[in-house]
Amino acid sequence: MHAAARSPRPAPPLFLPVGDQALSVQLSDRIDPDANARVIALAADLKADPCPGIVETVPTYRALLVRYDPTVIRGAALEEILAERLRRPAPEAAEGRLWRVPVHYGGPAALDLEALAEMKGMDPAALAALHAAPEYRVAMIGFAPGFAYLDGLDARLHAPRLPVPRQSVPAGAIGIGGQQASVNSVASPSGWRYIGATPMRLFDPDRDPAVLLTAGDRIRFEPVDFAMFLRLGARAEAGSPLITPEVEA
Amino acid sequence: MIEILRPAPLMTVQDRGRIGLRHAGVSPSGPMDAPALALANALVGNDPGAAGVEFAIGGAVLQAHAACRIAVTGGTFPLRIGGEARAPNQSHRVMAGQRIEIGIGGDAAWGYLGVSGGVDAPVVMGARAMHLRSGLGAPLAAGDELPLGPQVPGRTLAPFRPLPGRGEGPIRVVLGPQADSFSAEVIAHFLSQPFTVSHERDRMAMLLDGPSLPAAKGHDIVSDGTVAGSVQVPGSGRPLVLMAEGQTTGGYPKIATVIGADLPRLAQVPTGRAVRFHAVPRAMAEALWVAHLDALARTLHPLKVTIARRG
């Protein structure tokens, strides 16, 4: 880290105030799957054994945002409770739900498939196979409703963001940004690189639940051809969920 | 039903918003100035969570197709009903067929039209609030019709005391969570220099002009959670304050968070006006929030009592 020499940072967890109604429990200052797992475990612990005054929690890569009601509990008292919760023995790492997500590597959303394959000196099919090989974990949901940030991208596919972001990338597009993979939930501007699309709808406000994935879920991408992509897309359009989790948490 | 003949900018239906969905990437939406919507609702006899109409700047014309009561709050927006001037921040009867004209209000950025019965817009994910960024609704346009909830007879009302915390004075913040990304000198600039509210503002964020706030540790952090009031500083060095539709996570360092008691006041600062920031300890900010809720209740409660007693 470029600024590490300036002053030694206190060891995590750090409790950082986020105004008068939220605080951040920071377990690491970098993208770290272990810290992410502990963040998700702390959120699960607070859900299973609620602490009065906590309104909601938001798991992110390396920190848990905790929103609270100051008429019930003050931040200083909450920090003590959260510190105590973190000292509890780590629960058995809960297996997140496993989703098999159909992806077509190609089609109109594969805006960067060819260029990225060329940059990496491989053909697009090999790139797709590399992308579909690992099991990914949903590290966090953020940026937009249902937008899933995935851990587990093969290092050979890490790629810098585009110098100029695109104005709009379609919902369902499968992206790569730095060392992260993503599944887009709504059409939005983005500087990430896109290699395909899933017909699944991660966000559908008329469905319950509107947002399909949760931090801690696991994903396996299943390549499908364009004809299957279109068939599944038509089913999704008609309101079919397409898939249910293979393993319930 | 009320018909929009001419919309004001960024005119949307808002209730208290979607609470508890940040983990799914959904910010609450809801009003930019929650106390002003609560006052509009109280004046027309609604629950505080009822849906009303939010708008920017003013300049709207609507037509009531049924008798109802209305109140326009948020600032001193000139109001005409059936061509006759009426006071803002009070409730008024509107007859079927009458026009409601809301003029430009110079002293506030956001106005609220409360309607008796509430706007009976569809409930999506637990709220009627439009969330433009998530594609939940689009700004109201000419010809749009707003269905109203059931009408109960009631009197017209004026508040006994104004909304709390509307005075001048700096916007108070709690430093952090990434204040350590900035040098002491930059934080001193943030807390001593005026910033101007730029025209780049919407329901998602307000961009501020002023001294540049370079981050000593760089402007990219590993994305973490944000709240309404988060003061993010991207690579441009120009701070932006996240508002009702702000994204739920962000990758820019956050130098400070605007306290809950002052966020509605910041939202209402007219474009081009200067603001100053003042840091307070978290414990004080929490006490100010509790006091803010108490003061708001003291403004709204007498209206409810009056309506309950005299109908």
HADDOCK unambig.tbl for C-alpha pairs under 7 A between the chains (distance, minus, plus):
assign (segid A and resid 3 and name CA) (segid B and resid 217 and name CA) 6.21 0.50 0.50
assign (segid A and resid 16 and name CA) (segid B and resid 176 and name CA) 6.78 0.50 0.50
assign (segid A and resid 16 and name CA) (segid B and resid 177 and name CA) 5.10 0.50 0.50
assign (segid A and resid 17 and name CA) (segid B and resid 176 and name CA) 6.13 0.50 0.50
assign (segid A and resid 17 and name CA) (segid B and resid 177 and name CA) 5.60 0.50 0.50
assign (segid A and resid 18 and name CA) (segid B and resid 176 and name CA) 6.41 0.50 0.50
assign (segid A and resid 18 and name CA) (segid B and resid 177 and name CA) 5.65 0.50 0.50
assign (segid A and resid 18 and name CA) (segid B and resid 257 and name CA) 6.01 0.50 0.50
assign (segid A and resid 19 and name CA) (segid B and resid 174 and name CA) 5.21 0.50 0.50
assign (segid A and resid 19 and name CA) (segid B and resid 257 and name CA) 4.80 0.50 0.50
assign (segid A and resid 19 and name CA) (segid B and resid 258 and name CA) 6.39 0.50 0.50
assign (segid A and resid 19 and name CA) (segid B and resid 259 and name CA) 5.62 0.50 0.50
assign (segid A and resid 19 and name CA) (segid B and resid 282 and name CA) 6.71 0.50 0.50
assign (segid A and resid 20 and name CA) (segid B and resid 259 and name CA) 5.99 0.50 0.50
assign (segid A and resid 20 and name CA) (segid B and resid 260 and name CA) 6.74 0.50 0.50
assign (segid A and resid 20 and name CA) (segid B and resid 282 and name CA) 5.78 0.50 0.50
assign (segid A and resid 20 and name CA) (segid B and resid 285 and name CA) 5.45 0.50 0.50
assign (segid A and resid 20 and name CA) (segid B and resid 286 and name CA) 4.96 0.50 0.50
assign (segid A and resid 30 and name CA) (segid B and resid 222 and name CA) 6.19 0.50 0.50
assign (segid A and resid 31 and name CA) (segid B and resid 222 and name CA) 6.65 0.50 0.50
assign (segid A and resid 56 and name CA) (segid B and resid 20 and name CA) 5.66 0.50 0.50
assign (segid A and resid 57 and name CA) (segid B and resid 23 and name CA) 6.62 0.50 0.50
assign (segid A and resid 58 and name CA) (segid B and resid 22 and name CA) 6.18 0.50 0.50
assign (segid A and resid 58 and name CA) (segid B and resid 23 and name CA) 4.53 0.50 0.50
assign (segid A and resid 58 and name CA) (segid B and resid 225 and name CA) 6.57 0.50 0.50
assign (segid A and resid 59 and name CA) (segid B and resid 23 and name CA) 6.61 0.50 0.50
assign (segid A and resid 60 and name CA) (segid B and resid 224 and name CA) 5.43 0.50 0.50
assign (segid A and resid 60 and name CA) (segid B and resid 225 and name CA) 6.65 0.50 0.50
assign (segid A and resid 61 and name CA) (segid B and resid 224 and name CA) 6.89 0.50 0.50
assign (segid A and resid 63 and name CA) (segid B and resid 224 and name CA) 6.41 0.50 0.50
assign (segid A and resid 65 and name CA) (segid B and resid 225 and name CA) 5.57 0.50 0.50
assign (segid A and resid 70 and name CA) (segid B and resid 286 and name CA) 5.95 0.50 0.50
assign (segid A and resid 70 and name CA) (segid B and resid 290 and name CA) 7.00 0.50 0.50
assign (segid A and resid 71 and name CA) (segid B and resid 290 and name CA) 6.14 0.50 0.50
assign (segid A and resid 141 and name CA) (segid B and resid 23 and name CA) 6.45 0.50 0.50
assign (segid A and resid 141 and name CA) (segid B and resid 24 and name CA) 5.68 0.50 0.50
assign (segid A and resid 141 and name CA) (segid B and resid 25 and name CA) 5.59 0.50 0.50
assign (segid A and resid 142 and name CA) (segid B and resid 24 and name CA) 6.79 0.50 0.50
assign (segid A and resid 142 and name CA) (segid B and resid 25 and name CA) 4.33 0.50 0.50
assign (segid A and resid 142 and name CA) (segid B and resid 248 and name CA) 5.74 0.50 0.50
assign (segid A and resid 142 and name CA) (segid B and resid 249 and name CA) 5.29 0.50 0.50
assign (segid A and resid 143 and name CA) (segid B and resid 25 and name CA) 6.14 0.50 0.50
assign (segid A and resid 143 and name CA) (segid B and resid 247 and name CA) 5.33 0.50 0.50
assign (segid A and resid 143 and name CA) (segid B and resid 248 and name CA) 5.87 0.50 0.50
assign (segid A and resid 143 and name CA) (segid B and resid 249 and name CA) 5.42 0.50 0.50
assign (segid A and resid 143 and name CA) (segid B and resid 250 and name CA) 6.78 0.50 0.50
assign (segid A and resid 144 and name CA) (segid B and resid 25 and name CA) 5.12 0.50 0.50
assign (segid A and resid 144 and name CA) (segid B and resid 26 and name CA) 6.59 0.50 0.50
assign (segid A and resid 144 and name CA) (segid B and resid 247 and name CA) 6.41 0.50 0.50
assign (segid A and resid 145 and name CA) (segid B and resid 24 and name CA) 5.92 0.50 0.50
assign (segid A and resid 145 and name CA) (segid B and resid 25 and name CA) 4.10 0.50 0.50
assign (segid A and resid 145 and name CA) (segid B and resid 26 and name CA) 4.79 0.50 0.50
assign (segid A and resid 145 and name CA) (segid B and resid 134 and name CA) 6.71 0.50 0.50
assign (segid A and resid 146 and name CA) (segid B and resid 24 and name CA) 5.42 0.50 0.50
assign (segid A and resid 146 and name CA) (segid B and resid 25 and name CA) 5.52 0.50 0.50
assign (segid A and resid 147 and name CA) (segid B and resid 25 and name CA) 6.79 0.50 0.50
assign (segid A and resid 205 and name CA) (segid B and resid 124 and name CA) 6.49 0.50 0.50
assign (segid A and resid 205 and name CA) (segid B and resid 125 and name CA) 6.39 0.50 0.50
assign (segid A and resid 206 and name CA) (segid B and resid 124 and name CA) 6.86 0.50 0.50
assign (segid A and resid 211 and name CA) (segid B and resid 24 and name CA) 6.29 0.50 0.50
